[in-house]
Each structure stands twice: as structure tokens, then as C-alpha cells.
Amino acid sequence: MIRRRRDTDLDACVAVLAQVHTHSGYPHHWPDDPPGWLTPAGLSAAWVAEADGRIVGHAALCGNEVSRLYVDPAARGTGLGLRLLRTVEEEAAARGLAPVLEVQSTNTDAIALYERRGWVRRRTEQQDWGRGAVVTVHHYEAVARSAH
């Protein structure tokens, strides 16, 4: 089930984020304030994915940017990442926005999801993420979808 995130969900979201960070290295640097990282300036909306009554995924929309999208490693391959992505796309479309996102080039599972969904890579660049980390980042844009 995908639903809007509530403030009371943040501890569970941080716990899943810690699992993702350990498994996949996302986010690249563990944030000093994980609940704050999940609630960035410009946050328009956020959602969680639940399975068997527990939170196993998260996604956010910040302006037109898809952000903070992750799924518990134990729940990957179940379609929750796709469902979260679709939810954010639909919200962006309802707001008249063309969604975009950035993804680290080493995050091949996420890149595969975006490209299967039809997102188009617009550019690639090197970004300095501090602490000596220069990271290759791909910028994607969603393709316009017709309503059925």
C-alpha cells in the first residue's frame, strides 16, 4: 500500500533508510539529521510504502523533483519502487509539473527502474558532495504520459 507520509512515520522511515544505506550506500553520506533530510526545504509531498503493516519504502516530491526514493532491500523486486515512482509522477502531473530527478551513476538498480519507466537521461555531470567525494550524477526527466 502506498499512502501519504505522516510525521509519526519518520522514525520508521529513518530505520529503513539506515538499511538502504548499509546495503546500497544511499544516501552517499549518512545525514546528521535523518528526519530533517527526509523533510527537505521545498518538500511538496511525501509517501510511504507499507507491507504487512510496516514501512518498507519512501518517496518525496520537492517542487518538480522526485527525491528521497528508496525501498527496503528485503522488499526490492516487489514493485514497490515502481508504485512509489508512479505516485510521485501522478502528483507532479496533477500540479502541472514535469518531474525530474538526479541519481548517482553507481545506483544501477534505480537507473534501470527509471529507464524501464521511460525516463530520459538529459545529462551527466560530476558533483562535489563534500568529504572528498566527487560523484557522477545522471539527470533524468519523465516523459509526458497520456491519460487513459
Summary of the structure (lengths in Angstrom):
residues: 148
radius of gyration: 14.6
end to end distance: 22.2
largest distance: 47.4
contacts: 415
relative contact order: 0.15
helix: 33%
strand: 34%
